[in-house]
Amino acid sequence: MIFNGEMVRAILGGRKTQTRRIMKVQPSDGFHPTHNGYDLDLNAHWYTPGVVDKNGYLQPAKKDVFGIADENEGYTFPFGAVGDRILVRETWAEAGASAPDLKLYRANYPEHVPIHYENVPPASDIRWTPSIHMPRWASRITLEITGVRVERLRDLSEDDAKSEGITPPSGGVLPGWEYRINFRDLWMSIYGSENWEANPWVWVIEFKVVPNVQDNPEG
């Protein structure tokens, strides 16, 4: 899962424990999820995609969530399930032949470089690799999914915005918008103001940082 430098710093600082990702297939207007206190719809349920019983009905998930469905529509959560782990992709670089085991990370460079390394070059002199091209073995942050739900983007609360790693603006804002105002601005800087106004359905992923396990150097 890709995170920009600001959000990587928020994860490292313990401020970010949620992230929102747009559902690639948007539910219809009549969709009402029942998880975590949403509008009651007896035909909506969490499910394990592709697993059906002898009568052709989707079976309940063995983990907390793989996706959500109503009687006509099903939406698969693309990042696993509660208890599964996600590797963070971020902008990075290899230090080079002089330090073959050292990996550099743009989000908090050069603060993360061990002090015994000398002649650390400025960030502008490094050939950074975009986060989308980070291999598994280069990832330094592993997240464990602790909760998943679906909701409209603009339904997030102040606590949610704070859990997104947002810091409040220095100037005065409307009461109850100390964190959401900056979340809105960050979202619009990534997805555009039209997306914020469209208020899409999003996956809300809660997570915690766990020790990094490199299980597949070739992945």
Secondary structure, 3 states (H helix, E strand, C coil): CECCHHHHHHHHCCCECEEEEECCCCCCCCCCCCHHHCCCCCCCEECCCCCECCCCCECCCCCCCCEEECCCCEEECCCCCCCCEEECECCEEECCCCCCCCEEEHHHCCCCCCCCCCCCCCHHHCCCECHHHCCHHHCCCEEEEEEEEEEEHHHCCHHHHHHECCCCCCCCCCCCCCCHHHHHHHHHHHHCHHHHHHCCEEEEEEEEEECCCCCCCCC
